[in-house]
């Protein structure tokens, strides 16, 4: 008889990591941090990291849910900074992140030509 308890088999925990000269320009899917069709990743996070001088985006979520992206700094990157690929991703938390000097890129999708920066700062009292 098959077990009815589902198990999460994929976790990613990045904390206090510097990513420098990462991402492959003109290559779809070659991003510094890329959660690719992982489904639910409860407990996974990218916290207090620095991503700078990336040639292809910074963080990318594609069909991945419940990841926390918190207190990261992104500087001088090409394409989207904090990117949700399909817009169907749920439960992801973006908190206290900063992105500065995000450069348009004509190498990938239309969204990268006019990249936006997801900005959120929460204050707890």
C-alpha positions in Angstrom: 0.0 0.0 0.0 1.4 3.4 -1.0 2.0 6.0 1.7 -0.3 9.0 1.7 2.4 11.2 3.3 4.1 13.3 0.7 7.8 14.1 1.3 9.6 17.2 0.2 12.8 16.1 -1.4 14.4 19.5 -2.5 15.8 22.1 -0.1 18.1 25.1 -0.7 19.5 27.3 2.0 21.8 30.1 1.0 23.0 32.5 3.8 25.7 35.1 3.7 27.1 34.1 0.3 28.6 36.5 -2.2 27.8 35.8 -5.9 30.2 37.8 -8.2 30.5 37.6 -12.0 27.7 35.0 -12.3 25.0 34.2 -14.7 25.7 33.5 -18.4 24.7 36.2 -20.8 22.4 35.3 -23.7 21.6 31.9 -22.1 18.1 31.2 -21.0 18.0 29.5 -17.6 21.6 30.4 -16.6 21.0 32.6 -13.6 23.0 33.0 -10.4 20.1 31.6 -8.3 17.5 29.7 -10.2 14.7 27.7 -8.6 13.4 25.7 -11.6 10.1 23.9 -11.4 10.8 22.5 -7.9 7.2 22.8 -6.6 6.9 23.4 -2.8 10.2 24.2 -1.1 9.0 25.1 2.4 12.0 26.0 4.6 14.2 27.0 1.7 15.7 30.5 1.6 18.2 33.0 0.2 19.1 35.3 3.1 21.7 38.1 3.6 23.5 37.3 0.3 25.1 39.7 -2.2 24.7 39.2 -5.9 26.7 41.7 -8.0 27.9 42.1 -11.5 25.7 39.4 -12.8 25.5 38.9 -16.6 22.0 37.4 -16.4 19.5 38.3 -13.7 19.9 37.6 -10.0 17.2 35.4 -8.5 14.7 33.5 -10.6 11.6 31.6 -9.4 10.0 29.3 -11.9 7.1 27.1 -10.8 8.6 27.0 -7.2 6.6 27.9 -4.1 7.2 28.9 -0.4 10.8 30.1 -0.7 12.0 33.1 1.5 14.1 35.7 -0.2 15.2 38.1 2.6 17.8 40.8 3.3 19.7 40.4 0.1 21.6 43.1 -1.9 21.7 43.0 -5.6 24.0 45.5 -7.5 24.9 46.0 -11.2 23.1 43.1 -12.9 21.6 42.6 -16.4 17.9 41.7 -16.6 15.4 41.1 -13.8 16.5 41.4 -10.2 14.0 39.3 -8.2 12.2 37.5 -10.9 9.0 35.4 -10.8 9.0 33.7 -14.2 5.4 32.5 -14.8 3.4 34.4 -12.2 1.9 31.2 -10.9 4.3 30.9 -8.1 2.7 31.1 -4.6 3.7 31.6 -1.0 7.1 33.0 -1.7 8.2 35.8 0.7 10.4 38.7 -0.5 11.4 40.8 2.5 13.9 43.6 3.2 15.8 43.2 -0.1 17.6 45.9 -2.1 18.5 46.1 -5.8 20.5 48.9 -7.3 21.7 49.5 -10.9 19.6 47.0 -12.7 20.6 47.2 -16.4 18.2 46.3 -19.3 19.2 43.2 -21.3 18.1 42.4 -24.8 19.4 38.8 -24.5 16.4 37.0 -23.0 12.7 37.9 -22.6 10.8 41.1 -23.2 10.7 41.5 -19.4 14.5 41.9 -19.3 14.4 44.8 -21.7 12.7 47.0 -19.1 13.5 45.2 -15.8 11.7 46.1 -12.7 12.8 45.8 -9.1 10.5 44.2 -6.6 10.9 46.4 -3.5 9.7 45.6 -0.1 10.7 46.7 3.4 8.8 45.6 6.4 9.2 47.2 9.8 8.3 45.2 12.9 7.6 47.1 16.1 
